[in-house]
Amino acid sequence: MTKLVNKLLSNNNLSQHILPSSATMIGVCITALSIIKLARFSGLAVWLSHLLALNSLVFLTSGVLSYAAMRSSRSARLEQYADIAFIFGLILLSLSTVFMAVVID
């Protein structure tokens, strides 16, 4: 079983999937941020805009790490960090969505 898991992890090339997905998610964050700014929400919307900006930076970090993993000889470790950053970004985006539903309502 352990050999199978190691083989799957070594042949996965996860970075090739994380890089374009991170770029797409940055676009999603910027779109949501633009909607909030154009609608001129006040109050908690300021916090939401900061949260979305932070989320964009998390996805940018994930993309940079994934690119570095594709270009580096230490790709396994960098790929793991990119994966962790991407998952953290998805969690943060989900929380932003819930927060957006509360603010806009």
C-alpha positions as MATLAB code, in Angstrom:
seq = 'MTKLVNKLLSNNNLSQHILPSSATMIGVCITALSIIKLARFSGLAVWLSHLLALNSLVFLTSGVLSYAAMRSSRSARLEQYADIAFIFGLILLSLSTVFMAVVID';
ca = [
       0.000    0.000    0.000;
       2.792    2.438    0.870;
       4.526    1.806   -2.449;
       1.312    2.573   -4.290;
       0.839    5.862   -2.426;
       4.453    6.903   -3.072;
       4.106    6.059   -6.757;
       0.913    8.093   -7.064;
       2.476   11.058   -5.293;
       5.639   10.995   -7.395;
       3.839   10.745  -10.737;
       1.050   13.172  -10.001;
       2.574   16.413  -11.346;
       0.147   18.342   -9.217;
       1.897   21.628   -9.981;
       0.675   21.539  -13.559;
      -2.871   21.648  -12.216;
      -2.337   24.088   -9.362;
      -0.775   26.844  -11.483;
      -3.695   27.486  -13.888;
      -6.256   26.886  -11.154;
      -4.577   29.459   -8.920;
      -4.649   32.013  -11.717;
      -8.344   31.337  -12.250;
      -9.078   31.705   -8.561;
      -7.231   35.039   -8.463;
      -9.600   36.168  -11.203;
     -12.580   35.017   -9.147;
     -11.343   37.003   -6.143;
     -10.754   40.124   -8.244;
     -14.221   39.822   -9.793;
     -15.883   39.528   -6.384;
     -13.799   42.413   -5.075;
     -14.805   44.556   -8.057;
     -18.495   43.810   -7.506;
     -18.218   44.902   -3.883;
     -16.373   48.086   -4.809;
     -18.757   48.991   -7.653;
     -21.854   48.388   -5.547;
     -20.400   50.695   -2.867;
     -21.374   48.550    0.079;
     -20.340   49.947    3.436;
     -19.735   48.660    6.919;
     -18.637   45.032    6.890;
     -17.957   45.156    3.158;
     -14.642   46.842    3.936;
     -13.587   43.744    5.861;
     -14.822   41.549    3.044;
     -12.749   43.449    0.498;
      -9.665   43.009    2.677;
     -10.416   39.307    3.042;
     -10.742   38.885   -0.733;
      -7.503   40.804   -1.306;
      -5.729   38.516    1.161;
      -7.271   35.535   -0.593;
      -5.834   36.730   -3.910;
      -2.394   36.859   -2.310;
      -2.802   33.304   -0.995;
      -3.653   32.066   -4.490;
      -0.725   34.056   -5.898;
       1.573   32.341   -3.398;
       0.182   28.980   -4.450;
       0.790   29.762   -8.117;
       4.342   30.976   -7.538;
       5.178   27.899   -5.471;
       3.709   25.615   -8.101;
       5.714   27.341  -10.840;
       8.853   27.050   -8.723;
       8.099   23.350   -8.200;
       7.957   22.784  -11.953;
      11.297   24.542  -12.427;
      13.162   23.187   -9.401;
      14.870   19.976   -8.456;
      13.150   20.134   -5.041;
       9.786   19.900   -6.694;
       8.145   17.544   -4.200;
       8.488   19.895   -1.243;
       7.523   23.005   -3.206;
       4.582   21.166   -4.720;
       3.414   20.204   -1.254;
       3.596   23.839   -0.098;
       1.724   24.945   -3.219;
      -0.978   22.382   -2.514;
      -1.334   23.518    1.099;
      -1.558   27.172    0.021;
      -4.164   26.296   -2.618;
      -6.340   24.390   -0.138;
      -6.018   27.258    2.349;
      -7.077   29.659   -0.395;
     -10.137   27.551   -1.193;
     -11.135   27.506    2.473;
     -10.642   31.260    2.702;
     -12.697   31.802   -0.471;
     -15.509   29.679    0.948;
     -15.502   31.748    4.131;
     -15.510   34.908    2.010;
     -18.566   33.637    0.161;
     -20.450   33.039    3.398;
     -19.355   36.443    4.671;
     -20.482   38.030    1.389;
     -23.935   36.500    1.776;
     -24.206   38.077    5.216;
     -22.916   41.502    4.145;
     -25.003   41.876    1.002;
     -28.212   40.703    2.661;
];
